[in-house]
Amino acid sequence: MTTDEAPSDTSYFAYKLIPPRPDFATTREADEDAITADHIAYWTEHLNRGIAVAFGPVADPSGIYGLAIIKATPAQAQALADNDPAIQSGLCRNELHPMPGAIVRPGPPEPRPETTVEAGAPPAAIDDAEPRTRLSNEQFQALRATAKAYTAVILHPGPNQHSDDAAAIIYRHGMRNICLHLDGTLPIVCPTTDNSHFSGLGVFAANPDHVATIMDADPAIQAGVLTYELHPIRSFPGSTLPG
């Protein structure tokens, strides 16, 4: 980083590596293979350091070329481009272009500091009411577009919840849910731990019609120990509960 560049100068750049001929990927000579290996090692190092966000070949029908997305200051990005072994050797030529409107998936939030709250303190004293992560409008729109359709199931006690065999039926119901979870059909399964009219909830990776078929075969539903309602929902693929 040069002395007149601050960390806030960091932005994204598209780096294009142009090989000497369109069929370069299938016609490389031994010395060109060696340079290519050095090129890959060079960008892998910067990928591991978090400077290169992604890199690899682009299968353009008119001729393959290399592409990297760089997160760096302008001077750092230019130095990366200039020091690529494929450029230093004179084998390839390159182009470097800024991406001023880049929308990037945000990384994990910074760990929250431990907060000590005195017993009986009013809710306003707990500094946890607002999220620590901040998104631009563009980032929010991009993330929202990744949401997929799922089905939520809400369970309630049924008319036969106190029958003599209810405990055994609930046991079978729970085992069945775990099997569905391990199958990937029921990614989220949450039985409740209180005695309210709300017995549990689940999120199915299936449409409501399919989920209705699954639920109608549930032993607790068939026995009237539980009842259910379905709701189509949207959520983000890969969502998990913290361990």
N, C-alpha and C positions, 0 to 999 in steps of 0.2 A: 504494500500500500504506500502510495506516495505521501509526502508530508501535507499536501493540500487536499487530500481526500479523507473524509471522515467515514465511519461505518455507515452513516445514513446515506452515503452515495451509492451503496450497494443496490444493484438492480439486476434484471435478467437480460441475457443475451442469447441469440441463436447463432450457433457456430456451424458453418457448413464446410465440410471437407470434400473437395472435388478431385477425384482420382484422374490419372493421366489419360484414361480411355474408358469408354462406356462399359466394356466387358472386363474391367480390371479384376473384379472379384473372382472370375473363373480363369483368368489368364496370367496370374501373378507369377513372376520368376522367383527364384530362391532368395535373391537379395531383397526383392519387394516384400516377400513373406516376412523376412526378418524385420524390416522397417514397420510393417503392419503390426507385428507382435509388439514392437516398442511403442507404437502409437496406442495400442489397446492398454498396455501396462500404464502408460502415462495418464490416460483418461480414467482408468480404474483407480489410480492413486488419488486423483482429484475428486472422483466420485465418493471414495471412502472418507475424504476430508470434508465433504458436504459442499464443495464448490461447484462441481458438476452435478446437476440434478438428475440428468439422464443422458445417455449417449448410445449410439449404435448406427448400423447401416440402414438406409432407407431404400426400399426396393422399388425405385422409380422405373417404370417400363422403358423409359428412354435412356436409362443408365443409372446404376447404383451410385449413391454418395453417402457420406457420413454426416451425422447431425448430432450436436450436443446442445443441451440447454445449460447455461452457466449462470450462477448467482455470484456476482462479484462487482467490484467497482469497475469503471471503464478501463482504468489502467491495468488492473489485474486481468480483466477479460482479454485485453489486447496482448498482454504478456503470455497468457495461456495459449492464445492462438499462434503467436509467433514462435513459441518454444515447442510446439507439437513436433515430435520426431519426423512425422510425415512432411512437415513444412521445412524443418531444418535440413533434411536430406535433399530437398528439392524435388521429391517425388510427386507431391500433390500441391495444389493451391487451395486457398480458403477464402471464405467470406465471413464477416462478423457483423451482426446486425442487432441493435438494441430492441428490446421488447417492452416498450413503455406501458402497455396496457395488459401485461401478463396477469392472469388470474391463476393463483397457485393454491393448491389444497393446503390449508393451515396445518402446521405440525402440532404435536401434543402440547397442551398448555404447560406452563411452568408449574413445578410442584408448589402447592399452597403452603405457606408457612404455618407452623402450629399456632393456633389461636386459643388463648386461655380466657374463659368466660366465668365470672363469678356466679356461684349458685344463686338463682333467683333474679339474675339480671334480666331486664326487659329485652324483648326481641331486637329492638333497635341497637342494642349494645353488641350484637353479634354481627361482625363484619363479613357476612357471607350471603347477603341478600342479592348481590349482583354477580354475574359471571366474571371471571378474570380474563377469559379469552375475549378478544375484540375482532370483529369481522368488518370488512368493507362491504358496501352494498353489492359489489361485483362478486366477492367471495361468497356472500350469503346466497345470491342467485345461483351461482355455480354449484354449491353444495346442495341446495334445495332440489336442483334438477336431478340429483342422483338418487332421490328417494324412490322406493319401489312399493308395490302393493302387497299387503299382508292381510291376515284376518285375526282379529282379537276375539278371544272367548272369555266371557265372564261367567263364573259359576256361582250358583246360589244353592242354599239348602233346599232339598226337595221334600215332598210330603211324607216320605218314608225315611227321613234322616235319622229317626230314633228307633228304627226296626232292629230286631235282635241280631240280624246278620249285617248291619250297616258297617261295622268296623272291618269285617272281612271283605266286604265289597269295596270300601274305600282303599284298602290295601291293594286289591287287584287293579283298581282305577289308578293308583299311584304308580304301580309297576308298569302299567300300560303307557302312562305318560312318559316315564323315563325311557322306555323303548322308543317311543315316538321322538323324544328329544335326541337320543343317540342316532336315530335314523336321519335327523336333520329336518324332520317335518314340523317339529315343535321346538324351535330354537329357545324360546323363553317359556318356562313353566314356573308358576309362583303360587303355591298353596298359601292361604292366609294362616296367621297364627293367633287370631282372636276368635271370638264367638259371635261375630256379627252376622248379618244376613248375606254377607259377601264371602264366598268360600274359596275363591282363587281366581287367577287369570292366567291366560296363556296367549302366546303369539305364534300363529301358524304360518309357515311359508307355503300357503296354498290359498286358492280362492274360496269364497264362502260356501259355494255348493259342495266342494270337496270336503271342507271342514265339517259341514253339517252331516255328511255321510260318516265321517270319522267319529263325530260326537254321538250320533245316534247308535253307534255300536259300542259305546262306552258302557261297561257294566253298571257304573253308578247312575248313569242316565236311564238305562233300561230298567233299573230297579226302583227308580224314583227317589233315590237317596240324594241326588243332585239334579238341578235343572241348569240350563245354559242359555245364553244369548250370544249372538254373533254380531260383530261390527267390522266392516271393511275399514282398514287403516292404511296409512303410509308411514314408512320408516326408512332408515338408512342401512343398506346391506353391510354386514360385518359388525353391527352394533352388539356389544357384549356388556355383561355386568362386571363391575370391578371385582377382583379376587380379594 
